[in-house]
Amino acid sequence: MNQKSARFIPAEIARLLPETSESMLADEYLVDREEASCRVFRAYKGVKPHWHDGCDEYLYVLSGRGTFWMEDPATEAEFGPGHLLFFQRKVIHALPKILEEPVVFLSIDSPRRAPDDITFVDAGDGGAADFMARNR
């Protein structure tokens, strides 16, 4: 996006995401700049413990319910619409359970989260191709 300003309706963008996916998540970038990115993404299945090297992440829950933990599995707690989750780069986090679908987040990443910026604690849990499918 090269525009200096824009208006978005995240709920409408969420409806454009596929109903199913072979990947864990699918996203649509709203803003994709070096300084920051903003995305709407849907979770299709639980996500094992992982971290991102390049960005801090703010996740605002638009719909759905599940459980999420950051830093320590003992912090696992339920999330739902209206909740905001924040974690710095390199903080291990996971989405163990989806309780009500569709689970959709508005994500703000600072700086930009590159699509391949994912490291699973257990390398056998997947890689970038398993993690995220770009919607367009």
C-alpha positions in Angstrom: 0.0 0.0 0.0 1.5 3.3 -1.1 -1.2 5.6 0.2 -0.6 8.0 3.0 -4.0 7.3 4.5 -6.9 4.8 4.2 -10.1 3.6 5.8 -10.8 -0.1 6.5 -13.7 -2.1 7.8 -11.9 -5.2 9.4 -15.1 -7.2 9.7 -15.8 -6.9 6.0 -12.2 -7.9 5.2 -12.5 -10.9 7.5 -15.4 -12.2 5.4 -13.1 -12.3 2.4 -10.8 -14.9 4.1 -11.4 -18.5 3.1 -13.8 -20.7 5.1 -11.1 -23.4 5.4 -7.3 -23.5 5.0 -4.6 -26.2 5.0 -2.4 -23.6 6.8 -2.9 -22.7 10.5 -3.8 -19.1 9.6 -4.7 -16.9 6.5 -4.2 -13.2 6.4 -4.9 -10.1 4.4 -2.4 -7.2 4.8 -4.2 -3.8 5.1 -0.9 -1.8 5.5 2.4 -3.3 4.6 5.2 -0.8 5.3 8.7 -1.3 6.7 7.8 0.6 9.8 4.7 -1.4 10.6 2.1 -3.7 9.2 -1.6 -4.2 9.9 -3.4 -7.4 9.0 -6.7 -9.2 9.5 -6.1 -12.9 10.0 -8.2 -16.0 10.7 -7.0 -19.0 12.8 -8.2 -22.3 11.5 -6.6 -24.6 14.1 -4.6 -24.3 17.2 -1.1 -22.9 16.9 1.9 -24.5 18.7 4.4 -22.4 20.7 6.4 -20.1 18.4 8.0 -16.6 18.3 8.7 -13.9 15.8 12.2 -12.4 15.5 11.4 -9.1 13.8 8.3 -7.5 15.4 6.2 -6.7 18.4 2.6 -7.8 17.9 -0.8 -6.4 19.0 -3.7 -8.8 18.4 -7.2 -7.4 18.8 -9.9 -10.1 18.8 -12.6 -9.4 16.3 -14.5 -12.7 16.6 -14.4 -16.1 18.0 -13.1 -17.5 21.3 -10.1 -19.6 22.2 -7.2 -19.8 24.6 -3.8 -18.0 24.3 -0.6 -17.9 26.3 2.4 -15.7 26.2 5.8 -16.4 27.8 4.7 -19.4 29.9 2.0 -22.1 29.2 0.8 -21.4 32.8 -0.6 -18.1 31.6 -3.0 -19.8 29.2 -6.4 -17.9 29.4 -9.5 -17.6 27.3 -9.9 -14.7 24.9 -12.9 -13.3 23.1 -14.1 -10.4 21.0 -12.8 -7.1 22.3 -9.7 -8.5 24.0 -6.3 -7.1 23.1 -3.2 -9.3 23.3 0.3 -7.8 23.2 3.8 -9.4 23.1 7.2 -8.2 22.2 9.4 -9.9 19.5 11.0 -13.1 20.6 8.3 -13.8 23.2 7.1 -17.4 22.9 3.3 -17.6 22.5 0.6 -20.1 21.4 -3.0 -20.4 20.6 -3.7 -24.0 22.0 -7.5 -24.1 21.6 -10.2 -22.7 19.3 -13.4 -22.7 21.3 -15.7 -20.8 18.9 -15.2 -20.0 15.2 -14.4 -18.0 13.3 -11.4 -16.8 15.3 -10.4 -13.5 13.6 -7.8 -11.0 14.8 -6.8 -7.5 13.7 -3.0 -7.5 14.0 -0.7 -4.5 14.2 3.0 -5.4 13.9 5.8 -3.0 14.7 8.0 -3.0 12.7 6.5 -5.0 9.8 6.1 -8.7 10.3 7.5 -10.5 7.3 5.4 -13.5 6.2 8.3 -15.9 6.9 9.1 -14.5 10.4 8.1 -17.6 12.4 10.1 -20.0 14.5 8.4 -22.9 16.2 9.8 -24.1 19.5 9.6 -27.6 18.2 10.8 -27.5 14.5 8.5 -30.5 13.8 5.4 -28.3 14.4 5.9 -26.6 11.0 7.4 -23.6 9.2 6.3 -20.5 7.4 4.4 -22.4 4.7 2.4 -24.3 7.3 1.7 -21.2 9.4 0.2 -18.6 7.1 -1.5 -18.5 3.8 -1.7 -15.0 2.1 -5.3 -14.4 1.0 -4.2 -12.4 -2.0 
